[in-house]
Structure formats: structure tokens, C-alpha cells
Amino acid sequence: MGEQGVPKRTNAAKGPVEAAEKPAERPAKRSSAKPAAKTGQSAAGKTARTTAAKKTAAKAAPKAAATTKAAPKPAPAAAPASRAKPAKPESRLAMVRRARKINRDLADVFPYAHPELDFRNAFELLVATVLSAQTTDLRVNQTTPALFAKYPTPEDLAAAVPEEVEELIRPTGFFRAKTKSIMGLAAALRDDFGGEVPGRLADLVKLPGVGRKTAFVVLGNAFGVPGITVDTHFMRLARRWKWTESDDPVKIEAEVAEIFPKSEWTMLSHRVIFHGRRICHARKPACGACPIAPLCPAYGEGETDPEKAAKLLKYEKGGFPGQRLNPPPDYPGRPAAPAPGVAPGAE
């Protein structure tokens, strides 16, 4: 019994063990097979996706290339302005040398420069200069012959009827105020200076209607006393040429006087004024016809084309009459015409 039972127990034990071992092996087989299948599927899927991506990229490449070709090329970047070296400021010495060279060149261009008011004596020059405010020298020159024919001396003008003087000088503008000034200065000359025009700046500026500009015109051209005449043309060009930065006539006079010798002051004034009236105009300077263009810091503000600039020249430089009815003998241009209705040479 015992021997027969043992095998039974042994067989019984082996059965469950083998049964237990077999199921354990099957899952192992399944687990090892399934991941392999999934790995294969995953690799195949990746390969398919990669191939599809390549095809898509290949199709998209021509479109992208076309888009790239169609896109305009960007403009080359401009060089930064900071690369340009800023011009060095002109030294005081360099400015003085340039200014004096301008004066010498203008002396060659305008050797005949002169006051553009007709006069025969200091009294006529004084009255004509007062009348020239806010008008042209030509208009004054067309007006004064009749005035001086009727009132040739300070005594005559001081005793005149104001309304009659007003009518004579009406063409010059502001005729009432100007009548008051010239009759007032005539009376002062009669009463305080024996009927003579004084030759000192301090005396002249005390007369009615007479400022430093008028006084220097009279002193320089009737008495030979050097002076700088800062009128609108002189002021504009002195600033344009960087001789000064001021817009005060008295300061401009003082600053320019430090640049030039005193002996040059009167003729310098004439040359600068001539240049301002004929070539270097306020609104449209004739830069292309300017003889001192290489010395001018403002070159290019006006017309630079030589042919177009030549058409902007005035008076004798443009082939037109000057402003004086009786210009000096060395004046190369034609004299101005008298007022309408007045015979040439009539006084």
C-alpha cells in the first residue's frame, strides 16, 4: 500500500507542478512574441511616416523655392551717417583770412563800387540817404532832382511848406515821416551848425532821422572818414559769410571792424553792398555765377547752374542800367532813366 501510494502521491505532485510550469512558459512566449510584433509594427510605421514626410517635403520644396525667388531682395543697408567725419569748425584766424580774401576778390570784381545815390555835396547826400529808407536808391535818384532844384540849401528846406515837400518826395514812401525828418535836420543844420553838415559821428547822429548807418554813408563819401555801412545787404552777407552771427547792426559793425583795417571800411561797404544787390540776392543768390563761390560757406543755397545763375544777375552784371542817373565816369554800366515825365538831365 505504502509503495503503491507513493507513486500516486508523486504523480499527483508532478501533475500540478507540470501544469503550473506549462502555463508559466506560455505567457512568457506570448509576452516575448507580442512585443516583437509591436516593435515591427512601430518600425514599419516610422518608416512609412518618414517616407511620407520626405514626399511632403519634396512637394513643398518647389513652392518654397518659388516663394523665395518671388520675394524681393532687401535693399542694402545705408552706411551709418556717423561714419562721416564732421567738418572741423573754422578757426578765428582762418575766418579772418577768408574774409580778407573775399574783400580782395570783390575789389577785382567791382573796382568801380561807389555809393548809388546821386549827390553833389554833403547836404544832398545826407538828405538822399534819409529818403532811401524803405525804398530803392533808384527811386530816390529819380525824386531828388526836383527836390534839390527847389530847395538847394538847408535854409531853403527848413523854410519850406511841409505839404509841398511831401508832394515832391511822395514816390519814396512814408513821405510824411520823411518830410518831418529832412525838414528837421535842415533846421538843425541852419540853427546849430551854420548851415553846414558836420563831419563828426557824434554830431550827425543828433540830427533828426540820422542813425549810424546814414552817418557813416555821409562821413565815408563826403568827408573821407572811414566807416562801415551796415544796411540790409551788408548785414545779410556778413552773416552768410560767417563774419558774424549777430543780427544787431551795431554789433555787426563792431565785429566786422575787428576783421578789416580801418582804411578798408568805406570801400568794403560799397563792395559788399554791390555784391548783394547784383549777385548774392536774399532769396535766390546766383551761386553758379558768383566769383567768390570757393570762399563762401553758404554756396549752394541758390542756383548753382552757371547758365541759370547768369540770368539772375542784376544791373551792369546782367546787362541792365544801374541805379544812378549820373554815375561816376568809371562805371561800366548804363545810367538809370529819370522818372517818367522828366527829361534826362533835368533838375
URJO-V149321 format. One record per residue. N is the residue number from 1. RES is the residue in three letters. NEAR is the number of other ideal C-beta (glycine too) atoms within 12 Angstrom. Layout:
n->N res->RES near->NEAR
n->N res->RES near->NEAR
This chain:
n->1 res->MET near->7
n->2 res->GLY near->8
n->3 res->GLU near->9
n->4 res->GLN near->10
n->5 res->GLY near->11
n->6 res->VAL near->12
n->7 res->PRO near->13
n->8 res->LYS near->14
n->9 res->ARG near->14
n->10 res->THR near->14
n->11 res->ASN near->14
n->12 res->ALA near->14
n->13 res->ALA near->14
n->14 res->LYS near->14
n->15 res->GLY near->14
n->16 res->PRO near->14
n->17 res->VAL near->14
n->18 res->GLU near->14
n->19 res->ALA near->14
n->20 res->ALA near->13
n->21 res->GLU near->14
n->22 res->LYS near->14
n->23 res->PRO near->14
n->24 res->ALA near->14
n->25 res->GLU near->14
n->26 res->ARG near->14
n->27 res->PRO near->13
n->28 res->ALA near->14
n->29 res->LYS near->14
n->30 res->ARG near->14
n->31 res->SER near->14
n->32 res->SER near->14
n->33 res->ALA near->14
n->34 res->LYS near->14
n->35 res->PRO near->14
n->36 res->ALA near->14
n->37 res->ALA near->14
n->38 res->LYS near->14
n->39 res->THR near->14
n->40 res->GLY near->14
n->41 res->GLN near->14
n->42 res->SER near->14
n->43 res->ALA near->14
n->44 res->ALA near->14
n->45 res->GLY near->14
n->46 res->LYS near->14
n->47 res->THR near->14
n->48 res->ALA near->14
n->49 res->ARG near->14
n->50 res->THR near->14
n->51 res->THR near->14
n->52 res->ALA near->14
n->53 res->ALA near->14
n->54 res->LYS near->14
n->55 res->LYS near->13
n->56 res->THR near->14
n->57 res->ALA near->14
n->58 res->ALA near->14
n->59 res->LYS near->13
n->60 res->ALA near->14
n->61 res->ALA near->14
n->62 res->PRO near->12
n->63 res->LYS near->14
n->64 res->ALA near->15
n->65 res->ALA near->13
n->66 res->ALA near->11
n->67 res->THR near->12
n->68 res->THR near->12
n->69 res->LYS near->11
n->70 res->ALA near->10
n->71 res->ALA near->10
n->72 res->PRO near->8
n->73 res->LYS near->8
n->74 res->PRO near->6
n->75 res->ALA near->6
n->76 res->PRO near->6
n->77 res->ALA near->6
n->78 res->ALA near->9
n->79 res->ALA near->8
n->80 res->PRO near->7
n->81 res->ALA near->8
n->82 res->SER near->8
n->83 res->ARG near->8
n->84 res->ALA near->9
n->85 res->LYS near->7
n->86 res->PRO near->8
n->87 res->ALA near->7
n->88 res->LYS near->7
n->89 res->PRO near->10
n->90 res->GLU near->17
n->91 res->SER near->11
n->92 res->ARG near->15
n->93 res->LEU near->11
n->94 res->ALA near->16
n->95 res->MET near->25
n->96 res->VAL near->22
n->97 res->ARG near->17
n->98 res->ARG near->24
n->99 res->ALA near->37
n->100 res->ARG near->24
n->101 res->LYS near->22
n->102 res->ILE near->38
n->103 res->ASN near->36
n->104 res->ARG near->22
n->105 res->ASP near->25
n->106 res->LEU near->36
n->107 res->ALA near->24
n->108 res->ASP near->16
n->109 res->VAL near->28
n->110 res->PHE near->36
n->111 res->PRO near->18
n->112 res->TYR near->27
n->113 res->ALA near->35
n->114 res->HIS near->33
n->115 res->PRO near->40
n->116 res->GLU near->45
n->117 res->LEU near->43
n->118 res->ASP near->39
n->119 res->PHE near->33
n->120 res->ARG near->19
n->121 res->ASN near->21
n->122 res->ALA near->32
n->123 res->PHE near->35
n->124 res->GLU near->35
n->125 res->LEU near->36
n->126 res->LEU near->45
n->127 res->VAL near->51
n->128 res->ALA near->44
n->129 res->THR near->45
n->130 res->VAL near->42
n->131 res->LEU near->42
n->132 res->SER near->40
n->133 res->ALA near->29
n->134 res->GLN near->17
n->135 res->THR near->27
n->136 res->THR near->27
n->137 res->ASP near->36
n->138 res->LEU near->31
n->139 res->ARG near->31
n->140 res->VAL near->40
n->141 res->ASN near->40
n->142 res->GLN near->38
n->143 res->THR near->39
n->144 res->THR near->45
n->145 res->PRO near->32
n->146 res->ALA near->27
n->147 res->LEU near->40
n->148 res->PHE near->35
n->149 res->ALA near->19
n->150 res->LYS near->21
n->151 res->TYR near->30
n->152 res->PRO near->22
n->153 res->THR near->24
n->154 res->PRO near->34
n->155 res->GLU near->21
n->156 res->ASP near->25
n->157 res->LEU near->39
n->158 res->ALA near->27
n->159 res->ALA near->18
n->160 res->ALA near->30
n->161 res->VAL near->16
n->162 res->PRO near->25
n->163 res->GLU near->14
n->164 res->GLU near->20
n->165 res->VAL near->35
n->166 res->GLU near->25
n->167 res->GLU near->19
n->168 res->LEU near->32
n->169 res->ILE near->42
n->170 res->ARG near->23
n->171 res->PRO near->27
n->172 res->THR near->38
n->173 res->GLY near->20
n->174 res->PHE near->22
n->175 res->PHE near->29
n->176 res->ARG near->18
n->177 res->ALA near->22
n->178 res->LYS near->35
n->179 res->THR near->34
n->180 res->LYS near->22
n->181 res->SER near->33
n->182 res->ILE near->47
n->183 res->MET near->37
n->184 res->GLY near->28
n->185 res->LEU near->40
n->186 res->ALA near->40
n->187 res->ALA near->25
n->188 res->ALA near->30
n->189 res->LEU near->33
n->190 res->ARG near->25
n->191 res->ASP near->17
n->192 res->ASP near->21
n->193 res->PHE near->24
n->194 res->GLY near->13
n->195 res->GLY near->23
n->196 res->GLU near->24
n->197 res->VAL near->36
n->198 res->PRO near->29
n->199 res->GLY near->21
n->200 res->ARG near->19
n->201 res->LEU near->26
n->202 res->ALA near->13
n->203 res->ASP near->22
n->204 res->LEU near->38
n->205 res->VAL near->24
n->206 res->LYS near->20
n->207 res->LEU near->35
n->208 res->PRO near->26
n->209 res->GLY near->31
n->210 res->VAL near->33
n->211 res->GLY near->26
n->212 res->ARG near->29
n->213 res->LYS near->33
n->214 res->THR near->39
n->215 res->ALA near->37
n->216 res->PHE near->39
n->217 res->VAL near->43
n->218 res->VAL near->42
n->219 res->LEU near->35
n->220 res->GLY near->36
n->221 res->ASN near->37
n->222 res->ALA near->31
n->223 res->PHE near->25
n->224 res->GLY near->15
n->225 res->VAL near->23
n->226 res->PRO near->24
n->227 res->GLY near->38
n->228 res->ILE near->44
n->229 res->THR near->43
n->230 res->VAL near->39
n->231 res->ASP near->34
n->232 res->THR near->25
n->233 res->HIS near->31
n->234 res->PHE near->35
n->235 res->MET near->32
n->236 res->ARG near->28
n->237 res->LEU near->42
n->238 res->ALA near->43
n->239 res->ARG near->29
n->240 res->ARG near->33
n->241 res->TRP near->41
n->242 res->LYS near->27
n->243 res->TRP near->39
n->244 res->THR near->29
n->245 res->GLU near->16
n->246 res->SER near->18
n->247 res->ASP near->15
n->248 res->ASP near->16
n->249 res->PRO near->26
n->250 res->VAL near->20
n->251 res->LYS near->21
n->252 res->ILE near->32
n->253 res->GLU near->33
n->254 res->ALA near->19
n->255 res->GLU near->28
n->256 res->VAL near->39
n->257 res->ALA near->29
n->258 res->GLU near->19
n->259 res->ILE near->31
n->260 res->PHE near->32
n->261 res->PRO near->18
n->262 res->LYS near->17
n->263 res->SER near->15
n->264 res->GLU near->26
n->265 res->TRP near->32
n->266 res->THR near->31
n->267 res->MET near->31
n->268 res->LEU near->40
n->269 res->SER near->41
n->270 res->HIS near->37
n->271 res->ARG near->39
n->272 res->VAL near->45
n->273 res->ILE near->39
n->274 res->PHE near->40
n->275 res->HIS near->42
n->276 res->GLY near->36
n->277 res->ARG near->36
n->278 res->ARG near->37
n->279 res->ILE near->40
n->280 res->CYS near->44
n->281 res->HIS near->29
n->282 res->ALA near->20
n->283 res->ARG near->11
n->284 res->LYS near->20
n->285 res->PRO near->35
n->286 res->ALA near->36
n->287 res->CYS near->30
n->288 res->GLY near->25
n->289 res->ALA near->31
n->290 res->CYS near->37
n->291 res->PRO near->30
n->292 res->ILE near->34
n->293 res->ALA near->28
n->294 res->PRO near->13
n->295 res->LEU near->29
n->296 res->CYS near->31
n->297 res->PRO near->26
n->298 res->ALA near->23
n->299 res->TYR near->24
n->300 res->GLY near->16
n->301 res->GLU near->25
n->302 res->GLY near->26
n->303 res->GLU near->26
n->304 res->THR near->22
n->305 res->ASP near->15
n->306 res->PRO near->17
n->307 res->GLU near->13
n->308 res->LYS near->17
n->309 res->ALA near->29
n->310 res->ALA near->21
n->311 res->LYS near->18
n->312 res->LEU near->30
n->313 res->LEU near->33
n->314 res->LYS near->30
n->315 res->TYR near->34
n->316 res->GLU near->29
n->317 res->LYS near->30
n->318 res->GLY near->21
n->319 res->GLY near->15
n->320 res->PHE near->20
n->321 res->PRO near->25
n->322 res->GLY near->36
n->323 res->GLN near->35
n->324 res->ARG near->33
n->325 res->LEU near->33
n->326 res->ASN near->26
n->327 res->PRO near->27
n->328 res->PRO near->20
n->329 res->PRO near->10
n->330 res->ASP near->12
n->331 res->TYR near->26
n->332 res->PRO near->21
n->333 res->GLY near->26
n->334 res->ARG near->18
n->335 res->PRO near->26
n->336 res->ALA near->30
n->337 res->ALA near->21
n->338 res->PRO near->25
n->339 res->ALA near->26
n->340 res->PRO near->11
n->341 res->GLY near->11
n->342 res->VAL near->20
n->343 res->ALA near->13
n->344 res->PRO near->18
n->345 res->GLY near->13
n->346 res->ALA near->15
n->347 res->GLU near->23
